[in-house]
Amino acid sequence: MDIIKSTVNYIKNTDLYLASIALLCSIYGMVLIYSATLNPASVYDGSTRNLFIQAAAIIIGLGAFVVMSLIDLETMSGWWKIFVLVNIGLQFLLFTPLGEEVNGQRAWLNLGITSLQPGELGKLIFIFTLAAHISEIREHISEWRGLFVIALHTLIMMAAVIVASGDTGMAIQYFMIALIMLFAAGLSLKWLGVGVGLGIVSIPILWNFVLQDYQITRILVLFDPSIDLDASRQATYGKIAIGSGQLTGQGLTHGTMTQMQLVSENQTDYIFSVAGEELGFIGCMAIICLLTLLIMRLFYVSYRASTTFSALLAVGVGGMFLFQTFMNIFMNIGLLPVMGLTLPFFSYGGTSVLTMYAALGIAAGVRMREKPSWLQ
């Protein structure tokens, strides 16, 4: 009886809105993944094994949602420096025999029965540590000393990700999450101009010393696909697939380019192109609307949070979803270079799904511990 009572109380107090939208996205995503991998010529040979893996990841993810919502991270915020070291260590596990190369990038840990992407899980730890750090020095956040230590915190984690995996796209996510959290914490807008100036100045350094040749090529083919037809093929076919769907699409499992596997990685990075070709503009707008509702809810949870730390946690999660959604869709329609970013809840990938549900669990925990309305 106690278990039943506790379960009922949990359902009453948790944010079912977040969980419901996430489940709707996941179900929609599984339909698209099924179609993207239906053809025997696909990377999964037309097998339904990937659907079972995705379903298992969703179930485990729901468990992670519950667990993370029940943990009061504020009681652990004083240990944030230890968690920074833990996060760095997690990234550097890629240098051990567990590190595995997938699609030319050593960004995965082979755990035998499954694989794990440290950069994905590291985002959640980063949101926690940065929220705690900003909360500590919030009164000095617009002073150069305060901003310097937060910038150092962010750059250390970005460097750890790049050194360990070479995943620049993942490192950019860390930077954007930090930027959104800083402005939510009250960072003066004057620093935006300073940041833009530093960004412009750093472009030659990044271009010549940080970006690898294939990354530079991905940027250049946005402006002139003829520079490297192989590098631009995926982006070009993705745009054609989306455009060919028009208003209502060619029909589920009937998309010409999807079923002919002309768009590589269409079950992960290019799942949006599958929706565009087979379900048309309506199918794409359904994705955008669902994720927009989810992101708006996360920022609402932040607004209602009882402490600065809790508010920053929810903002960090919302910022992660906002940036990743924006980048993936713009990558699919050819406005940004290919960076290997999944579309939250829609793309195939166990680590990504688990991370997203755990992130929502963190936000649900903030919602459960918000101030009563009469104390607002």
HELIX and SHEET records of a PDB file:
HELIX    1   1 ASP A    2  ASN A   13  1                                  12    
HELIX    2   2 LEU A   16  ALA A   36  1                                  21    
HELIX    3   3 ARG A   49  LEU A   70  1                                  22    
HELIX    4   4 LEU A   73  TRP A   79  5                                   7    
HELIX    5   5 TRP A   80  PHE A   92  1                                  13    
HELIX    6   6 LEU A   93  PHE A   95  5                                   3    
HELIX    7   7 PRO A  118  GLU A  136  1                                  19    
HELIX    8   8 ARG A  138  HIS A  140  5                                   3    
HELIX    9   9 TRP A  144  SER A  165  1                                  22    
HELIX   10  10 THR A  168  ALA A  184  1                                  17    
HELIX   11  11 LYS A  190  ILE A  205  1                                  16    
HELIX   12  12 LEU A  206  VAL A  210  3                                   5    
HELIX   13  13 ASP A  213  LEU A  220  1                                   8    
HELIX   14  14 PRO A  225  ILE A  227  5                                   3    
HELIX   15  15 LEU A  229  SER A  244  1                                  16    
HELIX   16  16 THR A  256  GLN A  259  1                                   4    
HELIX   17  17 ILE A  271  ARG A  304  1                                  34    
HELIX   18  18 THR A  308  ASN A  332  1                                  25    
HELIX   19  19 GLY A  350  MET A  368  1                                  19    
HELIX   20  20 SER A  373  LEU A  375  5                                   3    
SHEET    1   A 3 GLY A  99  VAL A 102  0                                        
SHEET    2   A 3 GLN A 105  ASN A 110 -1                                        
SHEET    3   A 3 SER A 115  LEU A 116 -1                                        
END                                                                             
